Amino acid sequence: MLQLQNISMQWHDRRVLSDISLAVFPGDFMAITGPNGGGKTTLLRIMLRLLKPTSGNVIYGMELKSNAIGYLPQKNMIDSHFPITVHEVVASGLLAHCLPASEVRDKVWTMLQTVGLTEQAHSSIGQLSGGQLQRALLGRAMISEPSLLVLDEPLSYIDKRFEHQLYDILANVARTTTVVLVSHEMTAISEMANRHIIVDNGIHECTAAHHYVRCGCNS
């Protein structure tokens, strides 16, 4: 589905990623973790072609087009003062699909129910809590039913009450969608994932039966 070949990324005098090669296969649930500053978000942005690496190539398979990818960025990359409503945020995930207005309305309403934001549908994003904004962005990422769903710290700011619901949503999505997910909290996610990648400037794939945090694969 997607392949990174010998990817390196240099910021001024600091090498963030060094000679990384990685393939994402259809049906993968790839969990990515690693230390702060290890290059996880940079790797995702290169994977999505939002950032050009210093060297190396990103190759998309025939089945993967840019509008077949859903992306949840980190919340701190979003301008919460931008004058847009929750409904408009979620609907923006369908802009590339040219659907009838009635179908867009139905899909947006269904997604708002899924992420628990029907009461905030017409609120501006500046009125939301951090967790509510994260849910709106998650709805935008999922609404087009993409072939590949890329999630950067989806649990950030999410309250505990919704966290368990999020696990159910991800488990359901993963039945038909390839998922690449970065998170520090891997307890439940590690049980869903079939691949575990540790990013610390380079990469290491943990092949143990359970996640490296618990099995010690990062030693």
ABEGO torsion letter per residue (X at the ends): XBBBBGBBBBBEABBABBGBBBBBBBGBBBBBBEBBGAGAAAAAAAAAGABBBABEBBBBBAABBAAABBBBBBAAABBAABBBBAAAAAAAAAAAAGBBAAAAAAAAAAAAAAAGAAAAAABBAAABBAAAAAAAAAAAAAAAGBABBBBBGAABGBBAAAAAAAAAAAAAAAAABBBBBBBABAAAAAAABABBBBBBGBBBBBABABBAAAAGAAX
